Amino acid sequence: MFKQIITTTIIFSVAVVVFVIFANNTQAATCTWTNGGADNDWNNAANWSGCGGNIPGVGGGVGDDVIFDGGTSTANVQLSSSDFNVGSLTMESDYTGTLDFNARKINGTGDFTKANGSIQINQSGDQLDFDGDFIVSGDAGSSQITLGNIIVGGNVTVSGTNTFQMDSGSYTVFTLDGTGNVTVAMGGTGNYFHNESNRGELDIIKTSSTDTVTFTTDVTAWNVQLYEGELILSDGVTFNVEGLFIGQDGAGLRMGNSTLAAGFNDRGTVGSYALFHIQSGFNATSTMITGGTITLDGQGGDTGGQTDVAAFFESGCNWTPSGGTLQLIGDNNTDILVDEATNFNFYNLTIGDGVNSKTVDINATSEGTTDINGDLTIGTNGTLDANAEPMEGGDEWTNNGNFNDGNNTVTF
């Protein structure tokens, strides 16, 4: 009995020692780029220090933190032969080299921080995917973000001048995913996800419909898709969407004293989506939109059996704002299509900008009656064609342009 206890104790002690050694050996290392192998290849252990002979992101280097420190090396680096799974990645302010993804992926469980240096994400297989924050404050001037994917689970903070730009190219997708509430701050000058010349997509795909993404500064993008989660526009923020804004089932929009602007003047047809396309299951209720302005500028797409649709509210959406204005501007003739019969109303509706000639047709396929709970304003050189659809207005009607009733009934 005594011998058995001693044997058990020895075995247990050995197990503890083995476990401790194993645990110590699996702690994340901090790997610094040296280019000691002189071939600029990430996948060469001779190019790293602090890794214990491993390559960060593969094999025994999975989960290691990566640092590009200009005091150690400013050499360029290219991914090769593999995808890499790291902890965090930091490009420090004295690093002036370029990280070329070369049709590979870097996945990280921590933060991506770039105080300087350049990144090249310009092939279809390129992907930067970090669960933590995305922090960019500097650039060495050679970045190319023209194709591939950037995926961020944490906050996005951009500052400085021309430090983060989605360049002209094929189509880059920037995705905000993960669990929990995050913020996006696109500060500085000349920083944007995409714009009219540099096209791509900004997606919000949170884990839950109650997870939020809050814009705390002005943001410019091209196409925007809200798949899951709530987009919150802080007071005073302008969100410029120069392509399409598409809200899907499980997503929502909150705004008060803020602006969402979609499209641009002379924006032609946009395919099978409306310029502002609110799908079934999307929520923008009376407690979610309490003010602000949504402006739509352009021709729109062919959808819902109609042509040139600038705004489409599908059956099953919940669009019931208690404040704010939907305004259609520019000089394109376009349509508003309402297909939700119960949970729909405009608050204020404004046709035209008071300068350009603008004609808007309203088609309420299931609604039957177009509800405007606030003011209806038809600006100078603006025309509203009711297409014989009944309309109900809550407050004031200001007509400085033209109204074609089509033998409809307007009730105030």
N, C-alpha and C positions, 0 to 999 in steps of 0.2 A: 504494500500500500504506500509506504514511504517512498520506495523507488519510483512508483508510478507518478506520485506528486512531483518528484524531482524532474522526471522525464518530461512531464507536461509543462512544468515551469520553464525548462530549457527550450522546449519547442516553441512555447509562447514568446519567450524572450527573443529567440532567433527571428520569429515572424515579425515582431515589433521592429527589430533592427532592419530587416529587409524592407518593411513598409516605409520606415523613415528614410532609408537610402533611396528607395523608389520615388517617394514624394519629393525629396530634395532634387533628384535628377529630373523631375518633370515640371519643376517650376519654370515659368517663362523667363527666357534670357532677354537681355537688351542687346540687339545686334546693330553694329554701326558699319555703314558702308565705307570700305577702304579702297576698293578696286585694286587690292594687292596682287591679284592674279593678272591684272593689266588687260583683261579682255572685255570689260564692261558688262559681264554676264551675271545677272542675279543668281543664276543656278550654279554658281561656282563657290564652294565654301572658302576658297582662298581670297575671295573678295570681301570677306566679313570678319569683324573682330567681335569678341564677346559672346559668340554663339557656341563655344565648346566644340568647334569643328563641324557644326551643323549648318545647314542652309535654312534661313528663316522662312517658315511657311510650309516646309515639306519635311517628312520624316520626323526626326527628333527635334526639328525646329518649328513644328506646328505650334501656333500660339505665341511665338516670340514677338517682342516689340521691336520695331524697325526704326532706325534713325539715320537720316542723311544730314551729316554735319560737315559744313564747308571747311571747318578747321582740320578735318581728317582727310576729306577728299571732295572735290567738286566735279568728279568725273561723271559722265552720263551712265545710265544703267538701263538694260533692256531685259525684259522677261523672256525666258526661253524654256521649252521642253516641259512645262508644267503650269498648273495653276497653284496659287499660294494662299495658305490660310494662316494669317498672322494675328497678333493681338492688336496693337495700335501701330500707326505709321506717322512719322513726323519728319517733315522737310524744314530744316531750320533756316533762319534768316540769312545765314552766310553760305548756304548751299545754292549754287548757280547752275547745276547740271539739269539734265532732263531724264525723267522716268518714262520710258516708252513701254506701253503695255503689250505691243506686238501680238495682238489677237489672243491675249491671255487674261486671266482674272486674278485680282487680289481681293480676298475676302478677309474682313477683320471683325473681331469681337469688340474692339475698343474704338478710339477716335481716329479720324483722319485730320491731321493738322499740317497746313502748308503755309509757312511764313515767307517762303521764296522758292526758287526752283520752278521747273516747268513739268507738265504732264502731257503726254500724247495718248489720247483716247480717240483713235481715228480709224479703227477697223471693226467689223461687225462682231468679232469675238471679244472685243475689249470690254472689261467690266471692273468697276471699282464698287465694292459692296461692303459697307461698314455699319455695324450695329450701333455704334456710338455717334458722337457729334462730328459734323463736317465743318471745319474751321479754316477759312482761307483769308489771309491778310496780305499776301505778297505773291509776285510772279516774276520770273526772270525774263519773260518776254517771248518764250518759244513754245508756249502751250498750244496744243491743237486738240479741241474737243469737237469732233465733227461726226462721229458715229460710235455706236456702242451704248453702254448703259452705266449710269451712276446711281447707286441705291444707298439711301441713308436712313438709318433707324432713329437717329437722335436729332438734335437741333442743328439748324444750318445758320452759320454766321459768316458773312462775307464783308470785308472792309478793304480800304485802300482804293487805288485808282487802277482800273482795268486789270484787276486780279483774277476775275472769274467771268469768262464769256463763252457761251456756246457758239462756236464759230460756224460760218457757212460751210455746208457739206451735205451729206446725205440725210441723216436723221438720228439725233441723239435723244435718248430718253432719260430724264432725271426723275427718280421715283422716291417718294417719301413713304416708308413702310414702317412696320414694327408696332409695338404695343405702347400705349401711353400717350400723353400730351406733349407736343413739341412746338418750337417756335422757328420762324424763318425771318432772318434779318439780313436783307441785301443792302448793306450800307455802302459808303464810299461813292465813287464816281465810275460810270461806265461798266457796271456789273449787271449781268442779266442771265437768265436761263436761256432764252431765245428771243429773237425779235423778228421784224418783218423780213429782214434780209437773211437771218440765220435761223433756219427753221428746225423744229424738233418738238419735244413733248415734255410736259410736266405732269406727272401722275401722282395722285394721293391714294395709297392703298394701305390704310391702317388695318389693324387686327379687328377692331370693333367699330361699330357705327357711332359710338360715344367717344372714341378717341379724337382728339382735336389737333389741328395744325393751325397755328395762329401767325399771321403775317404782322410783324411789328413795324415794318418799313414798306415803302413802295416796292413793288415787284413787277418785272416785265417778263413775259413768256410768250410762246407761240401757241400751239395747241395745249389745252388743259383738260385732263380727265379726272373727275372725282369718282373713284370706285367705292371707297369705304372710308368712313370717318367724316368729321365736320371741319370745313374750312371757315376760319374766323378772320375777318378783316378788321383790325383794330381801328379805332377812330382816327381819322386823318389820313389813312392809308389809301393809295390808289393801286389797284391791281390791273395792269395793262395786259390784256390777252389779245394778241394781234392775230390769232387764228381762231380756233373754235373753243368754246367752253361747253363741256359735256358733263352733266351731273347724272350719276347712275344710282341704281337701287342700293341702299345702305349708306349713302352719302348725304350731306346737308351743307347749308350755307348760312352763316351768321354775319350780319353787318348792321351797323348803326350809322354813324357819321363818317362814311367811307365811300369809295367809288370803285366799281368794277366796270372796265371799258373793254368791250370785245369788238374785234374787227378794225378796219380802217377805211377811209374814204376810197370809193371806187373798187372796193374789195369785190371781186367777181364771185361767180357761183362756187360753192364749197363742197360739192359732191352730195352724198346721201345724208348729211347731217345739217341741221339748222346751225346758224352762227351761235346761237344760245339755245342749247338743246337739253331740256329737263325731262329725264326719263322716268318711267314708272318706279315708285319707291323712293324717289328723291324728296327730301324734306326741306322746306323753307317756310316755317309756320309763323304765326303772328308774334311769337316770342323770340323768333330767330332773326327776322328782318324787321327792324323797327325804324329804319331810316336809310339815308344814303341814296346814291344814284347808280343805276345800271344803264350804261349807254351802249347801243348796238349800232355799228357803222359798217354798212356793206350790204351785199345783195342777198346772201344766204344760200341755202342748199335746196335740193329737190327731195322732199321727204313728206311722209304722211299723206301722200296723194296730191300734194301741192308743190308748186314751183317757187323758187326764190324765197324760202322761208327763213326769216331772220331769227324768229323766236318760236320754239315748239314746246308746248307743255303737254306731255303725253298723259293718257289715261292712267290713273293710279299714282300720279305724283301728288304732293301736298304743297301747293304754292299759295299761301294765304298771308302775305305780309301785312303788318299793321302800320307801316309807314314806308317812306322812300318813293322813288320815282323810277319807272322804266321809260327810257327815252330812246327813240329811233332817230338817228341823224344821218348826215351825208346826202348824196344826191342819187342814190339807187332806189328804184321802186322795189318794194319787198312786202312780205306777208308776215302776219302773226297767226299762228295756228294753235287753237286751244282745244284739246281733246279730253280734258278732265271735267267731268260733269258736276262734281260735288265740292271737292277741296281745292277751289281755285278762286282767286280774285286778283286784280291789279290793285295797287293803292293809287298812286298818281301815275297817269299815263300821258306822255308828251310826244307829239308828232313833229319832227323837224327841229332844226337848230335856229330857226328864225331868219336864215340866210339862203341856204340851198333849197332847191326844189325837191321835195320828198313826198312820195306817195306810199301809203301803208294800207294794205287790205287786211281786215280781220275776218278770220274764218273759225267759227266755233262749232266744230263738227258734232260734239256731244253735249257741250255746255248748254247750247240753246240760247242762253243769255250771257253776254259779256259783262261781268261785274267790275266796276271801277269804284272802289270805296272812298277814294279821295277826289282829286281834281283831274279833269280831262282838259288838256291844252293842245290846241292845234296852232303851231307857230306860223309866222309869215312864210308864204310859199310852200306850206305843208298841206297835204291832202290826206284825209282819213276816209276810206271807203268801207262802210259797214257791211256791205254785201247782204243787205236785208236781214242781218242778224240783230235781234233785240239787244238793247244796251241799258244798263242801270248805272247811274252815277250817284256818288255819295255827296259831293260838295259842289264845287264850281266848275262851270264849263266856259273856257275861254277859246274863242274861235277867231284867230287872225288869218286863217287860211281858207280851206275848203272842206266841207263835209258832204259826202255822198251817202244818203241814207239807204237807198235801194228799197224804199217803202218799209223801212223798219220802224220799230217803236223805241224811243229813248225816254227813260224814266229817271227823274231826279227827285 
